[in-house]
Each structure stands twice: as C-alpha cells, then as structure tokens.
Amino acid sequence: MKSGLSHQSLERGLRVIETIADFGGSASASVIARKTGLPRSTAHHLLRSLITFGYLLQDGEAQPYKLAPRLFKLTGRAWTQGQLAEISVPFIDELSRRTGEGTSLAILREGVVSVVVKRDSEGPVRVVQKVGTVRPIYCTAVGKILAAWLPEKELDDIIGRIVFEKITAKTITSPAVLHLELARIRANGFAIDKEEHIEGIRCIAAPVRDHSGKVCAALCIVGPKNRFSPRRLKELRGPLLDVAANLSVQLGYGAKEDAAT
C-alpha cells in the first residue's frame, strides 16, 4: 500500500511540474488543478511539497507557481527569454530605486544582443530604452559583458562577423582593441560604455549568471553623461554588482548544492 501511494504521489508531482513547464514555467494553482485533473486540495498539497523540496517557487500566496532553479540545474535546461524577463523585473525595479537611473537587462541569442526588460528613470533628463532593441556587441556595456565570457571559438566567430563601424569618436574599431577591452572586463567584473555607442550617453553593466555558471544576461544602468561622471560611475558599481549577484542567485548560481559538491 505504501509503495502504491508513493508511486501515485510521484506520478502526480511530475504531472504538476510538466504542466507548469507547458505554461512557460509559471502557472496558477487553479490552472494546475484543471490541467492535471487533480482536486484543488490535492494539487495544493503537492505544490507546497514541491516548494519544500526546492523544485518550485512562489513569491506570495496569491502568486503563480514557478519552476525553481534546481530543476534547470538538474535538466541542464536554459532559462527562456520570457522567463529571464519575468524573473528579473523586481531586480530591475530595485536597481532603479537604489540609483534613480534607467536600468535594463539584455541577452545574447545567435550573436545578437537585445534588451528584454527595462525601466526608465523618473528624472527630467532620461534615456528612453525600448524592449526588443538590438545593441551592437562591440560598443555597448551590455554587449561587451555578454561577449567577455563567451567560449573562445564562439567569440571569434562573432568578432569575425562584426563590421566595426565608427559610430562615435570613442567607438572600438578593431578586433585587437576589443579583445583587450574584454580582458579588462573579465578582470574587473563590469563594463562601461563611455559614449562608444551614442554620444552623450554612458552605461555600466555587470554579468548575470545562471545555475551552470554561464553568463546568461547583462544588467545595465544607463544615463546622460552629465550625471555619469567617473565618480558617479564608481558609486553606481556597488548597487549594480549587488543586484546582479542577487539575480544570479535567483537563477540558481552558487546554490548551496554546489558548495556541498
């Protein structure tokens, strides 16, 4: 009898996880109960157990259930663009509150850097960003972050396809200079765009890592150069690195399981 009950609980728990995965990694209790055919009380009990064992997350009682980083670590599956955007929203908001500046998160897919979520500053002078905007990889802070930790062959392939257009007076215009810049970024742990992409605009970005340790995104603070002096950029570095580290933990980087092994 015990064996049968254990088998049934396992089967139901897996159905719950599969249902949440089918909905992009996030689903409400009512949807889960309906799609699995389980009574609401049974579904609720399974969901609480899966949270206890670290396979699901829930930000609050009224919030949807989400797949936890532990599952992504076990399966080797990568976060989707939509999942990264959803997970990063509170961190983007926190960074904007702490700095008073515009913030964004960018990813690299098939050699293309694009913004997946952003927050504009509330000040009278602000840099307005658009979700889905493509950024050059060689002359933006987010692009350089995403390039800096790429495997050598992948980086060489991308650099080989770059047309080094001199967009501003400070734009990097050669592979050799870009390689030197990426080495500095790896050593420092952050990247700065000092009007390399748009005159009058400066940015500072930091890497975000997933459960595998891979840099999966770049977190950025952006603003006009009159507010982004060298001293101000240094002040922004602390909150940027702090929030990027916390977001990385949320994505499973540096989990306690890693330390145990």
JONOR-V158542 format. One record per backbone hydrogen bond with DSSP energy under -0.5 kcal/mol. CO is the residue of the C=O (numbers start at 0). NH is the residue of the N-H. If there is no record, write none. Layout:
co = (CO;CO)
nh = (NH;NH)
This chain:
co = (0;1;2;3;4;5;6;7;8;9;10;11;12;13;14;15;16;17;18;19;19;19;20;22;24;26;27;28;29;30;31;32;32;38;39;40;41;42;43;44;45;46;47;48;49;49;50;54;56;59;64;65;67;67;68;69;70;71;71;79;80;81;82;83;84;85;87;87;88;89;90;91;92;93;94;95;101;102;103;104;104;105;106;106;108;111;112;113;114;116;118;123;125;126;129;132;134;139;140;141;142;143;144;146;150;151;152;153;154;155;156;157;157;158;161;162;164;167;173;174;175;176;177;178;179;180;181;182;183;184;188;190;191;192;192;194;197;199;200;201;202;203;204;205;207;207;209;213;213;216;217;218;219;220;221;222;223;223;228;229;230;231;232;233;234;235;236;237;238;239;240;241;242;243;244;245;246;247;248;250;251;254;254;255;256)
nh = (4;5;6;7;8;9;10;11;12;13;14;15;16;17;18;19;20;21;22;22;24;25;23;25;66;64;31;32;33;34;35;36;37;42;43;44;45;46;47;48;49;50;51;52;54;55;53;67;65;62;26;56;70;71;72;73;74;75;76;83;84;85;86;87;88;88;90;91;92;93;94;95;96;97;98;99;221;118;219;115;116;217;108;113;111;108;134;106;131;104;102;125;127;128;132;114;112;143;144;145;146;147;148;149;154;155;156;157;158;159;160;160;161;161;163;164;166;170;177;178;179;180;181;182;183;184;185;186;187;188;206;204;193;194;202;169;200;224;194;222;192;220;190;218;215;216;212;209;215;207;105;205;103;203;101;201;226;227;232;233;234;235;236;237;238;239;240;241;242;243;244;245;246;247;248;249;250;252;251;210;254;257;258;259;260)
